[in-house]
Amino acid sequence: MFILWVGFFFFNGASGLDMFGPRKNGPSKIILNTAIASAMSGLVAVFLKPYSDSKYMKVNQFDVGVLCNGILSGLVSICAACNAVEPYDAFIIGSISGLVFILGVKLEAKLKLDDPVDAFSLDLCCGTWGVISVGFFHN
């Protein structure tokens, strides 16, 4: 997860097509948006998971795997909009991404998909939210 997290900073920073733009629109803002969205998604996912699953509700524990997948879902969600949104928009996109990840895990269980690493909710659900978020938050 940490290797992917650092890799996404370079991937989004270089592929945002703003490499030689002014500082307010360049790679520094893209990397900031990536960091904010991933951190918020991880926090929202790890704090909402105990309330969405009755198995966790009894012991009130937090899962490190959910934190890692939440961070990755934020990275996937901000990819499409990394150079086109402001940092406060990245905060909202990341927060909603954590919620979408948790709902995707619930949908995965309901559909009885065999997905031990939650790739369905991480890539399909959060990736779809990331593409839709460009339409809502593009400046």
Secondary structure, DSSP 8 states (H G I E B T S, - for coil): -HHHHHHHHHHHHHHTS-TTS-TTTSHHHHHHHHHHHHHHHHHHHHHHHHHH-HHHHTTT---HHHHHHHHHHHHHHHTTTTTTS-HHHHHHHHHHHHHHHHHHHHHHHHTT---TT-HIIIIIIHHHHHHHHHHHH--
